[in-house]
Amino acid sequence: LIIRRMKIIFIKVLVGILFGVAFGLISVPLSKKLILSRSEDPGDVIVLRKKSTYILTALAGAVSAVGFILTADDETVLIRNLALLLPMLAIAIVDSLIRKIPNSLLLVMIITQAAYIAYVCITSHTIYVLINAGIGFFLGFFAFTIPSFLKVPVGAGDVKYSAVIGLIMYIGCYLQVMMIVGILVLAVYIILKATKRGGMKTLIPMGPFISASTVISMCFPVLNSLVVLENMF
């Protein structure tokens, strides 16, 4: 029995690595195309020509995909998460290089989540997932809009990406995503301050942090069961 379980885990890990590496490698030329369509400076894509970039994106994709496969509640969630992985990787790359989040990638994520919501609503005969997604969307939108009123620099792309993540992660897990984002951003600011390369006023791209935090929260949705509409009744 133990050997059988080990074989199943090994197969899952292998499949995850194959899918993740493929998505990671695809995300580089995809990001290059998206950047060149938005920037007139060819220098913005120089880093994408390096072998190290392909290695890092392949590694990030592999780790994420393996995490999805080993922790997904069911096949439907797994398919959705894998489908969202490529646009999240591309968003992280594009935003880190030119501080822009392509609307086309956000649209792909919205369509993917819409298909998932429709499937769950039809099979469960309830609309709880639709309501939770709607609340998460507005929470994500306003969570990143409020700082702009306080004169904290927040890009329009960050606001839209936050709203889409709220749509996907719902209330509880969206809060978890933002908590992880806050921890990662704080760590970066501490490093910048310690190395005298910047400070709290230094603008940093949020896309990579949101993508990484979302992947972590998809694998380990600790707060998901704490704030779910269905559990309130």
Disulfide bonds with the S-S distance in Angstrom:
none
